[in-house]
Amino acid sequence: MNIEPAVFYVFAAVLVFAALRVISSSNPVHSALWLVLSFFSAAGIWLLLQAEFLAIALVLVYVGAVMVLFLFVVMMLDVNFAKMREQFKSYIPVGATVGILILIEMALVLVGGYFAPPTGAVPAAAAAGYSNTRALGLLLYTDYAYPFEIAAVILLVAIIAAIALTHRAPRTSKRQDPGRQVRVRRSDRLRVLDMPAEKNEH
């Protein structure tokens, strides 16, 4: 019995549903929780494709950075923490639903390995010293080197644009303009007054 196709469709359905909830939820806390679920679902699909490195990197990097993302959202939206604490109980159903779905997905991945492989044609097993991380690196930096570099440049430009759009210099800051200092003249800073001398008659 092979449950791998069923597990894939379960992960894909959960991933699509979670992604839709990320963009449709009006609460940033709920969106962050649904984003965690979508990352776990994508990691489960990569595990089915025997891409363990990508799955672990997705969980460690992106899921680990979700809290940082949430903090940025809180700072940008100026969320009222007192009001958030009052509505803490409203987050429990969404958090419990996400947690249960993640546990179910992890159970499906673990249990799926105990079932017998299908009776049809089975792909050849990898060699003993095979490393999908090394194979991914070779493919990424040889065949896809230029697209990878273009994507890196686009991300760099996006980071610079985001910083330029969100940076607000304080109004009370005082700074020097080197160009104006170089162009300054003596007549602009110094004025000599010719005043007649006066004698004290006393």
DAJO-V677965 format. One record per residue. N is the residue number from 0. RES is the residue in three letters. SS is DSSP state (alpha for helix, beta for strand, coil for the rest). PSI is psi in whole degrees, -180 to 180 (NA if undefined). Layout:
# DAJO-V677965
n/res/ss/psi
N/RES/SS/PSI
N/RES/SS/PSI
This chain:
# DAJO-V677965
n/res/ss/psi
0/MET/coil/130
1/ASN/coil/116
2/ILE/coil/6
3/GLU/alpha/-44
4/PRO/alpha/-40
5/ALA/alpha/-42
6/VAL/alpha/-40
7/PHE/alpha/-46
8/TYR/alpha/-35
9/VAL/alpha/-48
10/PHE/alpha/-42
11/ALA/alpha/-42
12/ALA/alpha/-43
13/VAL/alpha/-39
14/LEU/alpha/-46
15/VAL/alpha/-43
16/PHE/alpha/-44
17/ALA/alpha/-39
18/ALA/alpha/-39
19/LEU/alpha/-37
20/ARG/alpha/-29
21/VAL/alpha/-42
22/ILE/alpha/-15
23/SER/alpha/-17
24/SER/coil/134
25/SER/coil/-12
26/ASN/coil/125
27/PRO/alpha/-30
28/VAL/alpha/-45
29/HIS/alpha/-41
30/SER/alpha/-41
31/ALA/alpha/-39
32/LEU/alpha/-43
33/TRP/alpha/-31
34/LEU/alpha/-39
35/VAL/alpha/-45
36/LEU/alpha/-41
37/SER/alpha/-37
38/PHE/alpha/-43
39/PHE/alpha/-39
40/SER/alpha/-43
41/ALA/alpha/-38
42/ALA/alpha/-38
43/GLY/alpha/-39
44/ILE/alpha/-40
45/TRP/alpha/-33
46/LEU/alpha/-38
47/LEU/alpha/-30
48/LEU/coil/8
49/GLN/coil/33
50/ALA/coil/70
51/GLU/alpha/-35
52/PHE/alpha/-45
53/LEU/alpha/-39
54/ALA/alpha/-45
55/ILE/alpha/-40
56/ALA/alpha/-39
57/LEU/alpha/-44
58/VAL/alpha/-46
59/LEU/alpha/-43
60/VAL/alpha/-56
61/TYR/alpha/-47
62/VAL/alpha/-36
63/GLY/alpha/-25
64/ALA/alpha/-1
65/VAL/alpha/-39
66/MET/alpha/-37
67/VAL/alpha/-42
68/LEU/alpha/-43
69/PHE/alpha/-40
70/LEU/alpha/-41
71/PHE/alpha/-41
72/VAL/alpha/-43
73/VAL/alpha/-42
74/MET/alpha/-37
75/MET/alpha/-34
76/LEU/alpha/-8
77/ASP/coil/58
78/VAL/coil/140
79/ASN/coil/111
80/PHE/alpha/-35
81/ALA/alpha/-43
82/LYS/alpha/-33
83/MET/alpha/-40
84/ARG/alpha/-34
85/GLU/alpha/-33
86/GLN/coil/23
87/PHE/alpha/-37
88/LYS/alpha/-25
89/SER/alpha/-18
90/TYR/alpha/-15
91/ILE/alpha/-45
92/PRO/alpha/-44
93/VAL/alpha/-45
94/GLY/alpha/-41
95/ALA/alpha/-40
96/THR/alpha/-45
97/VAL/alpha/-44
98/GLY/alpha/-42
99/ILE/alpha/-43
100/LEU/alpha/-38
101/ILE/alpha/-42
102/LEU/alpha/-41
103/ILE/alpha/-42
104/GLU/alpha/-43
105/MET/alpha/-39
106/ALA/alpha/-40
107/LEU/alpha/-39
108/VAL/alpha/-43
109/LEU/alpha/-42
110/VAL/alpha/-31
111/GLY/alpha/-27
112/GLY/coil/-15
113/TYR/coil/-10
114/PHE/coil/154
115/ALA/coil/148
116/PRO/coil/163
117/PRO/coil/159
118/THR/coil/-14
119/GLY/coil/-158
120/ALA/coil/128
121/VAL/coil/133
122/PRO/coil/149
123/ALA/coil/141
124/ALA/coil/150
125/ALA/coil/157
126/ALA/coil/169
127/ALA/coil/-40
128/GLY/coil/18
129/TYR/coil/139
130/SER/coil/116
131/ASN/alpha/-22
132/THR/alpha/-44
133/ARG/alpha/-41
134/ALA/alpha/-39
135/LEU/alpha/-42
136/GLY/alpha/-43
137/LEU/alpha/-42
138/LEU/alpha/-37
139/LEU/alpha/-38
140/TYR/coil/9
141/THR/coil/-69
142/ASP/coil/-34
143/TYR/coil/33
144/ALA/alpha/-48
145/TYR/alpha/-47
146/PRO/alpha/-35
147/PHE/alpha/-43
148/GLU/alpha/-38
149/ILE/alpha/-43
150/ALA/alpha/-38
151/ALA/alpha/-41
152/VAL/alpha/-40
153/ILE/alpha/-42
154/LEU/alpha/-38
155/LEU/alpha/-43
156/VAL/alpha/-39
157/ALA/alpha/-39
158/ILE/alpha/-45
159/ILE/alpha/-41
160/ALA/alpha/-39
161/ALA/alpha/-41
162/ILE/alpha/-42
163/ALA/alpha/-35
164/LEU/alpha/-34
165/THR/alpha/-11
166/HIS/coil/129
167/ARG/coil/112
168/ALA/coil/140
169/PRO/coil/142
170/ARG/coil/-26
171/THR/coil/1
172/SER/coil/144
173/LYS/coil/129
174/ARG/coil/159
175/GLN/coil/146
176/ASP/coil/103
177/PRO/alpha/-33
178/GLY/alpha/-43
179/ARG/alpha/-34
180/GLN/alpha/-37
181/VAL/alpha/-36
182/ARG/coil/0
183/VAL/coil/148
184/ARG/coil/164
185/ARG/alpha/-38
186/SER/alpha/-21
187/ASP/alpha/-26
188/ARG/alpha/-22
189/LEU/coil/132
190/ARG/coil/123
191/VAL/coil/124
192/LEU/coil/132
193/ASP/coil/101
194/MET/coil/134
195/PRO/coil/145
196/ALA/coil/143
197/GLU/coil/139
198/LYS/coil/144
199/ASN/coil/113
200/GLU/coil/-13
201/HIS/coil/NA
